[in-house]
Amino acid sequence: MAVELLSEDERRRRGAAIQKLHYDWAVRQADAGVDGPVPSGRPDPSDYNLHVPDLEAGGDALDEFFDAYNKIVGDDT
């Protein structure tokens, strides 16, 4: 497979789209209860456990995320 060199504008567009996709997806996961424990004394809502949706989301949710990610980067495999 040949290496594809993207323009700076396209890299920025894709990066912004991936960031928005991930943020929106992670919020939906947290709203659905895929959220880890928060140590006492942390503010509510907490920023402590932002990684939990990525690590504990179900297979269907991960498929949804990666299908959308692949559309952004143009990977149809």
C-alpha contacts under 8 A as a table, 3 or more apart, distances in Angstrom:
res1	aa1	res2	aa2	distance
6	L	10	E	6.04
6	L	11	R	6.24
7	S	10	E	5.18
7	S	11	R	6.26
8	E	11	R	5.08
8	E	12	R	6.13
9	D	12	R	5.11
9	D	13	R	6.09
10	E	13	R	4.95
10	E	14	R	6.06
11	R	14	R	5.22
11	R	15	G	5.95
12	R	15	G	5.03
12	R	16	A	6.04
13	R	16	A	5.28
13	R	17	A	6.14
14	R	17	A	5.03
14	R	18	I	6.05
14	R	72	I	6.31
14	R	73	V	6.72
15	G	18	I	5.14
15	G	19	Q	6.10
16	A	19	Q	5.08
16	A	20	K	6.20
17	A	20	K	5.20
17	A	21	L	6.04
17	A	72	I	7.03
18	I	21	L	4.96
18	I	22	H	6.04
18	I	69	Y	6.55
18	I	72	I	7.13
19	Q	22	H	5.25
19	Q	23	Y	6.12
20	K	23	Y	5.11
20	K	24	D	6.05
21	L	24	D	5.36
21	L	25	W	6.00
21	L	65	F	7.69
21	L	68	A	7.66
21	L	69	Y	7.55
22	H	25	W	5.06
22	H	26	A	5.90
22	H	65	F	7.52
23	Y	26	A	5.22
23	Y	27	V	6.17
24	D	27	V	5.22
24	D	28	R	6.35
25	W	28	R	5.15
25	W	29	Q	6.27
25	W	65	F	6.94
26	A	29	Q	4.96
26	A	30	A	6.15
26	A	53	P	5.81
26	A	54	D	7.29
27	V	30	A	5.10
27	V	31	D	6.04
28	R	31	D	4.99
28	R	32	A	6.13
29	Q	32	A	5.02
29	Q	33	G	6.46
29	Q	34	V	5.26
29	Q	35	D	7.51
29	Q	53	P	5.82
29	Q	57	A	6.98
30	A	33	G	5.08
30	A	34	V	4.89
30	A	35	D	5.24
30	A	53	P	6.50
31	D	34	V	7.30
34	V	52	V	7.02
34	V	53	P	5.54
34	V	56	E	6.68
34	V	57	A	6.35
35	D	49	N	7.17
35	D	52	V	5.66
35	D	53	P	6.12
36	G	49	N	6.09
36	G	52	V	5.70
37	P	49	N	7.29
38	V	42	R	6.89
38	V	46	S	7.06
38	V	48	Y	6.59
38	V	49	N	6.69
39	P	42	R	6.20
42	R	46	S	5.98
42	R	48	Y	7.44
43	P	46	S	5.12
43	P	47	D	7.79
46	S	49	N	6.95
47	D	50	L	5.85
49	N	52	V	5.70
50	L	53	P	7.09
51	H	54	D	5.61
51	H	55	L	6.53
52	V	55	L	5.14
52	V	56	E	5.83
52	V	57	A	7.86
53	P	56	E	5.36
53	P	57	A	5.25
54	D	57	A	5.93
57	A	61	A	6.12
57	A	62	L	6.43
58	G	61	A	5.36
58	G	62	L	6.29
59	G	62	L	5.06
59	G	63	D	6.04
60	D	63	D	5.04
60	D	64	E	6.19
61	A	64	E	5.02
61	A	65	F	6.28
62	L	65	F	5.01
62	L	66	F	6.12
63	D	66	F	5.23
63	D	67	D	5.89
64	E	67	D	5.28
64	E	68	A	6.31
65	F	68	A	5.32
65	F	69	Y	6.11
66	F	69	Y	4.73
66	F	70	N	5.95
67	D	70	N	5.18
67	D	71	K	6.43
68	A	71	K	5.14
68	A	72	I	6.52
69	Y	72	I	5.18
69	Y	73	V	6.44
70	N	73	V	5.21
70	N	74	G	5.70
70	N	75	D	4.82
70	N	76	D	6.38
71	K	74	G	5.03
71	K	75	D	6.29
71	K	76	D	7.00
72	I	75	D	7.86
